[in-house]
């Protein structure tokens, strides 16, 4: 064989070997690019039974890669592992005004209720949310990683709500869903809060019905004419009529709850009841309507339309077969919000089981606000939102020691 031929065959052989090696490497299974691992004496996935000595592995994309017993989930070399007594999913607050309401209780940080008109569904929460508000950091440090927040109760239609993660320097970094529901209120509180508001419950319902009738007419004209002048109120009401946006109605008395159910039936609204202090008296009607309830905070002051609220409201509604979750809610005094974890602890103390209480402030809340595909339980593919405790989450002396949002430690001070 001539020298040039030897060189050519040598090069061909080397190329074949390199090709084979490269093909073998490409055929290897992809390695988990883990970002952080969390190991707990007890891990509560919520979507399944509790795990003794469990591990949750979160990938570099901020999503959960694996959940299981420590003997079955291998933590890659070099990946940081955090330890805790108890691990749960990040808590989901189903009703809040945090981010619109601030802790200073001054006009410049109080955007949760515009009092110039009783009907303003066009007001967007995303235009008023302050991701740097101190209250956002406070509720985050106590386990809340997802907030359904926005315009508060006190007006026939106070405005829109949104879903955010409790992180980021601006609303763009925090937002998960910019338009989730439209907040509405029935009862005498509307007259007390809004100048020129309806004097009676019947008047309030009549005004709401008239608005939805106008929205139906607006949709009909738009369909016939192919457009026309835009009306922001009619556009958002039209989305409610089409089932794209839910109706969040604060209703506490039986008369208000039943009026909300009739309104939803008449206009085909996707209704979520808020407050619902007397819901335990009409559970059959609520269950038949298939309406979920964001029950009033356990420690809400029982006055006004909350007069007949009960400390065991969550247990009563759950036992009646209703879809029920908890909330931090809204208070008219500093610091404007309660703490979801503490409210859940009280609900558990008044009879709701540990498992049902935890589900209420995680997966159940996520379902009601339409985010259960992302948050609410520890499952592969879901957001890596976790809370690490030094004991039973619902015990008074237990502390939240670490909070993780999408694989990033956002709080690491025990409190």
Beta strands, then each sheet from edge to edge (+ up, - down):
strand 1: 34-44
strand 2: 51-59
strand 3: 64-69
strand 4: 81-89
strand 5: 91-96
strand 6: 144-150
strand 7: 157-165
strand 8: 175-177
strand 9: 181-185
strand 10: 246-251
strand 11: 271-275
strand 12: 292-295
strand 13: 324-325
strand 14: 386-389
strand 15: 400-405
strand 16: 408-411
sheet 1: 3+ 2- 1+ 4+ 14- 15+ 16-
sheet 2: 5+ 6+ 7- 8+
sheet 3: 5+ 6+ 7- 9+ 10+ 11+ 12+ 13+
end
